[in-house]
Amino acid sequence: MIEEILIAGFGGQGVIFAGRLLSEAAMADGKQVACSVSYGPEMRGGTANSSVIISDEPIGSLVVSRPTIAIIMNEPSMTKFEPQVRSGGLLIVNQTLVSSKSGREDVDAIYIPATELATKAGNKAVANLILLGALVAIKPVLSASSLVSALKIILTKEHPGLLALNEKALDIGLGRGNSVELVPAGSGGEKNGQYKD
């Protein structure tokens, strides 16, 4: 198993933290991991993306040019990275900030109003955790328990006051991801991913 995951958005959306969290959780699951980050010149408000490779075998390259999974947090990232997702891959989109839909029939595309759900939970900044929760529910690239454990380790050391909110956001994402049913491309489902309810 190897998954090449791209998380893309703008600075301040927790893109880099999401990549770090995935990496820590994957290592806890005994996986091989490589993580790299890229910032735009402005940092907060500029472009940001994080690439995480998770594998059962040694990783030969750190470059993620054709991700198997892309988590898209804003419209410019959708425009830039949606065409790069590998055929048969998974696209998880923050529907609150991305109005466009994927036109591709060869990927599964899931639309989750993450920023809206995060705002209702208490802080729009935890939209990243909602999307990560949805990812591990839809496609278990690592265990949800490892993701929760990594979150506790990181935040207990660095920002203990944010732990409860982040755990809540992760739970929301897990619940939302568990309510998604992937349907075959071209079968009439909403862009290959639709909610069961």
N, C-alpha and C positions, 0 to 999 in steps of 0.2 A: 504494500500500500504506500502510495505517495500522493500527497495533496499539496498543491502550490496555491496558497491563499493570498489574495490581495485585498487590503482594506484601504479605501480611498475616500477622502473628503477634504475639508479645509482645517487649518490649524484651530485648535480649541474644541474640536469634536471628539477628542479622545482616540484618534486613529492610532497614534503611537502606543498609547496605553493598551489598546485592544490587542495590538500585535505582541506586546510584551506579555500580556496575560495569556494569550493563546500559547506562546512559547513556553512559559513556565508550566502551564497545565500539561502540555504535550510531554515535556521532560519528566513530569511527575508520573505520566502514563508509561514511561520507559521508551518513548519514541526518540528518534534522531530529529534534531530541530536546527533550522537556520533561520535567522531573522535579519532583515535589513529595513532601513527607513529612509525616506526622502522628504525633505522640506522645501517649500517654496521660499523665496527670499524674505517674505514678510513674517514667517512663522504664524502667529495667531491671525487668522483671517486669510492667510495664503494657502496654497495647496499643501497637502500632506498625504503621504501614503506609507503603508507598512506592508512588507511582504514576509510571509511566514511559510516555510517549507516543513512539512511534517511527514516523516517516512519511517518505515520499519527497517530500512537498510541505510548504510552510509550515504550521505548526500554529496553528489559530485559537483554541483554548481549552485552558487548562491543567487543566480539570476532567475527572476520570475518574469518571463516575457509573455507567456501564454498561460495565465492562471487557470486552474481547474475550478476555483471558487473565487468570486469577487463579491465583497461587501461594499456597496456603493452608498455613500452618505450624502452626496449632493449632486446637483445637475451637471456641473462641469466634469465631474468624475464619471458620470454616466456616459457623457459624450465621448470622453477620452478612452475609457477602459472597457465598456460593454463590447466593442468589436474584438477585443483581445482575448476574451474568455474562450477557452478551448472548447471545441465541439463536444457535447455531452456533459459540459460543466454546469455549474450552479451560480446563479446571479441572485443576490439578496439585496434588495433596494429599499432605502429609506423613503417611503412613499410621501412623507410629509414634505420633503425638500426636493423630490424628483418627480416632476409631472409627466415626463416622457415614459413610454413603455418600450421594452425591447421588441424589435421587429424580427428577432431571430427565432427560428423554429427548432434549432439544434441544441438549445440550452434550456434548462429549467430556470424560470425567473419567478421569484417570489417578491411580492410588494407588501411591506409592513410599515405602517405609519409610526415609525420609531420615535421621532422627535415629539409627536403629539402624545404618544403613550408615556414617554419620559416626563413630559411637562405635567401630565396628570398625576404621575407618580411622585412628583416633587421637585424635579430639576431636569431641564432639557439636556443637560450634559451627560446623562446616563443612557442616551439613545444607543451609544456604542455597545453597552452591556445587553440591551434588548436584542440587538442584532446578533451578537455573539451567542446569546441563549438560543435564539431561533436557529442559528447555524448548527449547534450541536444536537438540537432536537431533530432537525430535518436530515442532517447527514452527520452521523456520529464519528467525526474525525478524531475525537478524543472523548473521554467520559465527562459527563456533566459534573460528577463529583470532584474530578480533578480541577475543573474550571472554578468551582466554588472554593476548593481548598487553596488554590493559587490566589484567588481574590482575597481570601482571609489573610494569607501570609503577607501579601504586598500591602494591603491597606492597614492591617494592624500595625505594621512598622511605620508606615508613612502618613496615613490619614485615617486614623481609627474612627473618627467621627463620621466618615462617609461610608463605612462598611454596610450598615443596615440598608441605606438607600440603594447601594450598588447590588446587594443581594436581592433586594426587591425587584430591581430592573432585570436582573438575570432570570429571576423566576417568571416575570412577565414574558420575556423572550422565549423561555422554554415552553411556557404554555401556548404562546402564539405559534411557535414552531411545531408543537405537537398537534395543532389543529390544522396543519397544512397537509394536503395530500398531493403528491406529485403525480401528474398524469402524463401519458406519452405525448410527445410532440405531435402536433397536427390532429389531435383527437377532439379538439373543440373546447378544452379546458382553458381558463384564462391564462394565457402565456405559459402553459405547462405546469403552473402551480395554482391550486385553488384551495380555499378553505373548506374543510369538511362541514362546518356549521352553516 
